[in-house]
Amino acid sequence: MEERSCLICTSPITSTHFGLDACRACCLFFKRTKLAGRKFDCPGKGNCIIKKDDNTTCRKCRFDRCVEVGMEYEGPLRKPRKMKEVKKEIESSSSSFEQSPSTSSPRPSESILERIDREYKVCTESRLIQEKNLHIIFTLPRVPHISMDLFLSNLSFSKKSFKITIFECLTFVRKAFPTITQLLIEEQRSVLKNFVIKFSIIEGHYRTVKLWNDDRYYMSSLTTCFDISNKESWLPESEMHKERKNLLGTMKSYTTDQFSIIFPTLRKAELTDVEFHGLLALAFCDLADVDKGTKDRVMRLVDSTRMETFSDLQRYYTKEMNLTDYSTRIGNLVTLIQLVKESARLMQEEFRMYTTIFDLYANEEMLKELLL
């Protein structure tokens, strides 16, 4: 078979993307740049060497090279927004919330972010108990950590722990965002499906950043993590998959792509726990992937949640963090929501690959309903 390489970074490839001989990483970079409307500057003379796994690679030259070889993205684009515009929108939302007749009474004893904090703790406590019971069945090696008892996960364990996360997340949503109970059953299903995937992505990335200083480990549950540097550990020997080599190669490729989406922005943002809760609220309110037939009605119900979240964040930034200009922090949250959506779509693509090509989740009806 003729060896093929990416036209942008020259890394080996086995398939085309966007109709070109281009690796998935370069295509994702191009798509993210187009979606965000970003503009880059070249530190050199416009002819920098482009390497896929080099974080110092010039993004201006990489993007220009994508355009040069004919790469195009025809999906919907969001208009680039300046931080001042974001801050103005948040202040407007907060003002509207505070002046609304239905909310003109004094601030409730428990704000939405406080409620999310409380219900998230309840959710994690229940999951911890169930995960500890799983460890009785699975014998996983320990992972050294300065303050946590962590174990090395694999595909078999993560399937079980992810189901626990799904079930507990459904309860968490109804407690943290009670407006969802006003929706019809089918509308609730659509909103829950939209949120659960984002919840797992946000939590996994946030816990990883909090517990690890590098990208070697990824927190796949409350008690376990994957060793990204050792893909052989992902699939236990007990699962003698006939396409083991190809499967692990595919998993590694998707993992590399996922790491490039959120982690760079998340590490720079240095979110607090309160902002993490705010990010969960904004993810709940983001209905881009909700069924079109239910979106208008659902949107009206979550608008109050969005305004209350913005109001609480503004109060947190000004009263507790003593910030006069919080536009950058708000901008980080808005950007992260867009990146989480991209990550969720890639996760669904990955699951579809495992299901259709590798027959990996043939009997996992709940996961297929959620991710396909």
Stockholm file with secondary structure:
# STOCKHOLM 1.0

chainA/1-372         MEERSCLICTSPITSTHFGLDACRACCLFFKRTKLAGRKFDCPGKGNCIIKKDDNTTCRKCRFDRCVEVGMEYEGPLRKPRKMKEVKKEIESSSSSFEQSPSTSSPRPSESILERIDREYKVCTESRLIQEKNLHIIFTLPRVPHISMDLFLSNLSFSKKSFKITIFECLTFVRKAFPTITQLLIEEQRSVLKNFVIKFSIIEGHYRTVKLWNDDRYYMSSLTTCFDISNKESWLPESEMHKERKNLLGTMKSYTTDQFSIIFPTLRKAELTDVEFHGLLALAFCDLADVDKGTKDRVMRLVDSTRMETFSDLQRYYTKEMNLTDYSTRIGNLVTLIQLVKESARLMQEEFRMYTTIFDLYANEEMLKELLL
#=GR chainA/1-372 SS CCCEECTTTCCEESSCBTTBSCCHHHHHHHHHHHHHTCCCCCSSSSCCCCCTTCTTSCHHHHHHHHHHTTCCCCSCCCCCCCHHHHHHHHHHHHHHHHHSGGGCSCCCSSCHHHHHHHHHHHHHHHHHHHHHHHHHHCCCCEECCSSCCEEECCHHHHHHHHHHHHHHHHHHHHHHCGGGGGSCHHHHHHHHHHHHHHHHHHHHHHHHHHHCSSSSEEECSSSEEEETTCGGGTSCTTSCCTTHHHHHHHHHHHHHHHHHHHHHHHHHHTCCHHHHHHHHHHHHHCCTTSCHHHHHHHHHHHHHHHHHHHHHHHHIIIIISCCSCCHHHHHHHHHHHHHHHHHHHHHHHHHHHHHHTSCTTTTCHHHHHHHC
#=GC SS_cons         CCCEECTTTCCEESSCBTTBSCCHHHHHHHHHHHHHTCCCCCSSSSCCCCCTTCTTSCHHHHHHHHHHTTCCCCSCCCCCCCHHHHHHHHHHHHHHHHHSGGGCSCCCSSCHHHHHHHHHHHHHHHHHHHHHHHHHHCCCCEECCSSCCEEECCHHHHHHHHHHHHHHHHHHHHHHCGGGGGSCHHHHHHHHHHHHHHHHHHHHHHHHHHHCSSSSEEECSSSEEEETTCGGGTSCTTSCCTTHHHHHHHHHHHHHHHHHHHHHHHHHHTCCHHHHHHHHHHHHHCCTTSCHHHHHHHHHHHHHHHHHHHHHHHHIIIIISCCSCCHHHHHHHHHHHHHHHHHHHHHHHHHHHHHHTSCTTTTCHHHHHHHC
//
